[in-house]
Amino acid sequence: MDTIEEITRLLIAFRDARNWQQFHNPKDLALALSIEAAELNELFLWKTQEQLAQIDTTRVAEELADVLAYALMLAEKYHFDIATIMRDKIAKNAVKYPVEQSRNLALKYTELGM
């Protein structure tokens, strides 16, 4: 199984072979990530539950891969360790969304009445 680090190395090798690092500044990586996320969202836009059951999962996978690729390249640009930043964020969210106050609720932490 490939690790996040191995996938990131593959992405960087792909980028460098094409001399695209010059275009991969943090601003443009963030914008590209957002654009790819919008393309992923577009696959779901205006779909009924019945239509969603028939969604082209190949296209979902492709768009999701684009989102993840740009996220990984942005993390690499800032020398972030993905596992560390994810663990840190989960810990912060655990404080913001205590189980006893957020279970079965789709509310923002500011609406939990804490």
C-alpha positions, 0 to 999 in steps of 0.5 A: 500500500502506498503511503501519503509520502509515496503519493506525494513523491509521485506527484512531485516527480510528475510535476518536476518532469514537466517543470511545473513547479514554477506555477505551483505557488501556494496561492495557485495551489489553493485556487486549483484545489478549490476549483477541483473541489467545485468540479467534484461538487458539480457532479452532485449538483441538482441531483435527486437521491435516485440520480445520486444512486446512479452517479458515475463513481469513476468521475467522482474518483477522478475529481477527488484525486485532483482535490487530494493531489492539490492538497498534498502538493500544498502541504508539501509546499509548507513542509506539513506532515499530513498525519500530524496536521490531521491528528491536530485538527481531529483533536481541536474538533474533539474539543469543539464538538464534544460527543455528549453535545454534538451526537446526532446533530449537524450543527456548527460548534457555535450553535451547540449551546456550550 
